[in-house]
Amino acid sequence: PPGAFLCVARGILYALDEDSGALLWAARVGPDVTDPPAVARVQLAGGLTDLAVVASNVGNAPALTGQVLRTGAMRWYQPLPAPAAGPPV
């Protein structure tokens, strides 16, 4: 399937379809997050899946999440003791 283009603007992460440019999903990441997430291909029960590794700091609750690239469905959530020092790698 076509991929997704990820971008961050004004504290919102947007996932856009690479072919049509249509919005696939959006998520609040916080105003201090400016870098787009990393993408990792992982083996899940349903097969290989592309996940966006998203750093966020919404309401002073820093975290990392793994979200399915095409749908935004959250696969995991990890709270952090402090905001991420840089973009996920």
LUMVEX-420058 format. One record per atom (N, C-alpha, C, O): residue in three letters; x, y, z. Coordinates in steps of 0.001 Angstrom, whole numbers, plus 500000, padded with zeros to 6 digits. Layout:
<zazas>
ALAXYZ;...
</zazas>
This chain:
<zazas>
PRO500829498796500000;PRO500000500000500000;PRO500862501252500000;PRO502028501203500392;PRO500304502364499568;PRO501079503597499571;PRO501486503965500993;PRO500845503558501962;GLY502543504728501098;GLY503043505145502395;GLY502364506404502878;GLY501373506866502310;ALA502924506947503944;ALA502396508178504520;ALA503541509157504697;ALA504666508771505011;PHE503239510421504492;PHE504185511503504727;PHE503821512119506064;PHE502665512480506286;LEU504804512245506968;LEU504560512780508303;LEU505131514182508428;LEU506244514451507976;CYS504367515071509043;CYS504851516427509287;CYS504244516937510595;CYS503174516500511022;VAL504964517877511217;VAL504515518470512471;VAL504363519972512263;VAL505255520624511720;ALA503233520513512696;ALA502996521951512632;ALA502146522364513830;ALA501088521788514086;ARG502628523372514558;ARG501891523944515687;ARG501410522904516684;ARG500276522966517160;GLY502272521952516996;GLY501952520962518016;GLY501070519818517579;GLY500607519039518413;ILE500826519698516274;ILE500008518604515739;ILE500839517808514738;ILE501505518378513874;LEU500793516487514867;LEU501424515587513896;LEU500366515203512870;LEU499272514764513224;TYR500706515374511591;TYR499804515022510495;TYR500408513877509695;TYR501607513866509417;ALA499567512914509329;ALA499964511830508422;ALA499148512011507146;ALA497918511970507170;LEU499848512211506037;LEU499202512444504745;LEU499520511295503803;LEU500637510777503802;ASP498547510900503009;ASP498759509862502016;ASP499785510339500996;ASP499662511444500466;GLU500803509513500713;GLU501861509922499774;GLU501342510122498360;GLU501868510959497626;ASP500325509376497964;ASP499821509477496591;ASP498854510644496407;ASP499018511447495490;SER497850510739497272;SER496787511724497077;SER496962512999497900;SER496382514033497570;GLY497756512932498967;GLY497898514076499864;GLY496766514192500864;GLY496725515139501648;ALA495835513227500846;ALA494700513251501771;ALA495179513009503203;ALA496128512261503436;LEU494511513649504147;LEU494823513453505557;LEU494401512049505985;LEU493244511664505820;LEU495345511292506535;LEU495054509955507048;LEU494659510020508520;LEU493686509394508942;TRP495425510782509295;TRP495153510953510711;TRP495991512108511242;TRP496926512568510587;ALA495644512565512428;ALA496389513638513082;ALA496397513349514586;ALA495482512714515110;ALA497438513820515270;ALA497555513616516717;ALA498256514807517343;ALA499209515343516778;ARG497792515213518490;ARG498430516303519235;ARG499724515772519847;ARG499721514733520507;VAL500838516493519625;VAL502134516095520187;VAL502705517136521132;VAL503672516859521843;GLY502128518320521152;GLY502593519383522038;GLY503367520444521289;GLY504000520150520275;PRO503326521682521778;PRO503931522804521054;PRO505451522780520990;PRO506031523419520111;ASP506114522066521892;ASP507572522042521872;ASP508134520927520991;ASP509353520821520855;VAL507286520094520392;VAL507728519042519471;VAL507692519611518059;VAL506639520027517576;THR508849519628517400;THR508930520206516052;THR509434519213515010;THR509286519446513810;ASP510025518114515455;ASP510580517130514517;ASP509559516044514213;ASP508849515596515114;PRO509474515610512949;PRO508576514490512630;PRO509113513205513248;PRO510307513099513531;PRO508239512235513456;PRO508669510983514070;PRO509507510136513125;PRO509532510343511912;ALA510191509173513732;ALA510904508153512957;ALA509885507093512540;ALA508829506963513158;VAL510203506347511501;VAL509348505247511060;VAL510156503959511168;VAL511295503882510706;ALA509547502948511787;ALA510201501649511956;ALA509287500562511413;ALA508082500578511663;ARG509848499625510676;ARG509085498475510185;ARG509290497340511185;ARG510417496908511428;VAL508183496862511762;VAL508249495839512799;VAL507341494671512446;VAL506373494818511700;GLN507669493518512993;GLN506859492318512790;GLN505823492250513908;GLN506172492105515080;LEU504540492355513536;LEU503443492194514482;LEU502686490925514130;LEU503003490267513139;ALA501696490578514927;ALA500930489357514686;ALA500325489338513281;ALA500207488272512677;GLY499945490496512760;GLY499343490581511432;GLY500343490693510300;GLY499940490814509143;GLY501637490655510594;GLY502672490772509571;GLY503511492021509760;GLY503418492688510790;LEU504335492341508763;LEU505177493528508829;LEU504305494783508825;LEU503379494916508025;THR504625495693509737;THR503844496916509904;THR504783498092510083;THR505759498000510826;ASP504496499204509406;ASP505259500433509600;ASP504655501200510763;ASP503458501490510764;LEU505484501535511767;LEU505052502301512922;LEU505756503646512934;LEU506947503735512637;ALA505021504686513276;ALA505608505991513550;ALA505991505991515030;ALA505153505721515890;VAL507260506295515325;VAL507722506386516707;VAL507643507869517068;VAL508474508671516644;VAL506628508215517859;VAL506226509602518078;VAL506616510065519479;VAL506218509456520472;ALA507393511141519556;ALA507673511801520833;ALA506607512868521034;ALA506257513597520105;SER506095512951522259;SER505074513969522542;SER505288514554523930;SER505977513976524771;ASN504688515700524144;ASN504689516345525454;ASN503416517172525558;ASN503444518399525452;VAL502307516486525764;VAL501000517123525847;VAL500624517234527314;VAL500589516230528025;GLY500345518446527769;GLY499962518654529160;GLY501060518289530141;GLY500778517784531228;ASN502318518541529769;ASN503477518200530601;ASN503527516724530956;ASN503958516359532050;ALA503085515869530033;ALA503150514418530183;ALA503960513855529017;ALA503384513333528063;PRO505315513958529083;PRO506129513475527966;PRO505996511963527787;PRO505863511213528754;ALA506037511536526516;ALA505869510115526218;ALA506409509797524832;ALA506652510684524015;LEU506586508506524594;LEU506845507962523260;LEU505707507004522953;LEU505252506261523822;THR505249507030521699;THR504228506082521282;THR504634505441519968;THR505416506005519202;GLY504105504280519721;GLY504234503606518438;GLY502862503571517805;GLY501947502939518333;GLN502709504252516663;GLN501413504342516006;GLN501507503808514587;GLN502454504113513862;VAL500527503014514195;VAL500501502448512852;VAL500508503597511847;VAL499683504506511925;LEU501434503546510918;LEU501675504651510000;LEU500438505045509205;LEU500165506237509066;ARG499689504096508686;ARG498551504412507809;ARG497276504772508566;ARG496421505470508022;THR497127504306509822;THR495859504511510531;THR495985505373511781;THR494994505947512233;GLY497184505475512346;GLY497367506203513592;GLY497020505388514821;GLY497129505890515940;ALA496602504135514640;ALA496255503282515782;ALA497474503107516682;ALA498557502760516212;MET497289503349517981;MET498401503245518923;MET498667501774519256;MET497763501045519665;ARG499913501356519076;ARG500314499976519384;ARG501032499887520723;ARG500988498845521377;TRP501695500968521144;TRP502317500997522469;TRP502494502432522929;TRP502498503368522130;TYR502642502583524258;TYR502768503889524895;TYR503800503758526004;TYR503736502833526814;GLN504754504686526041;GLN505784504679527080;GLN505917506082527659;GLN506421506979526984;PRO505464506293528926;PRO505681507599529533;PRO507173507838529741;PRO507935506891529935;LEU507585509093529700;LEU508987509468529905;LEU509092510356531144;LEU508140511065531470;PRO510233510330531844;PRO510403511180533025;PRO510599512651532661;PRO510399513522533508;ALA510981512941531429;ALA511220514303530973;ALA510991514334529461;ALA511014513288528813;PRO510771515523528893;PRO510600515596527436;PRO511812515017526699;PRO512941515090527183;ALA511560514450525536;ALA512640513898524716;ALA513647514997524370;ALA513262516129524077;ALA514926514658524406;ALA515981515629524126;ALA516159515885522636;ALA516847516828522245;GLY515551515061521811;GLY515656515213520367;GLY514627514324519702;GLY513793513727520382;PRO514674514227518384;PRO513708513396517680;PRO513975511907517917;PRO515116511523518176;PRO512942511066517833;PRO513156509612517933;PRO514080509162516795;PRO514016509683515681;VAL514909508221517090;VAL515838507711516083;VAL515575506229515881;VAL516246505588515073;
</zazas>
